[in-house]
């Protein structure tokens, strides 16, 4: 049994070689490889917004490291009842790094 297509109305149009190169450039800039998806988005919305979340990912990674360090320090404190100052300084440095990253983006 055949699967019913969600989009079942084909559209056909022609472009020149120069337009094809321009289309490929614009798709690359938008980070889209599927022509159908690109055409649909441009036709229905008229624009594509590409967002760069690399800064957010860096902050999230750093926060994850801080969380891991805190868990380790907590485990040591609960087990031995003592925490090394160097471990607390390491956590503080991570927090300072996150604040610097956040401050530079605002």
C-alpha positions, 0 to 999 in steps of 0.5 A: 500500500502506497504512503499518501504524500502530505504535499501532493501538488507539484510545482514546476518552473525553470531557472537559468544557470546563473540563477541556479548558482545564485540559488545554491549560494543562498541555500548555503547561506541559509544552511538548507540543503533541500531545495523543496524546503527552501522553495517552500519557506521562501514562497510562504514566508519570503525570508529565512532567518538563520540563527547562530547558537554557538555562543549559547552552546559554549556557555551551556558547556561551561555551566555543565562543567561547573555542575560536574565540579560542584557534584564532585566537591559535594561528594567529597565534602559529604564523604570526608567532611572537608573540601580543598580550596583549589577545588573551590577556586576551580569552580569560581574560575568556571563561574567567572568564565561564564560571566565573561562570556555572558557579559561580552554578548550583551 
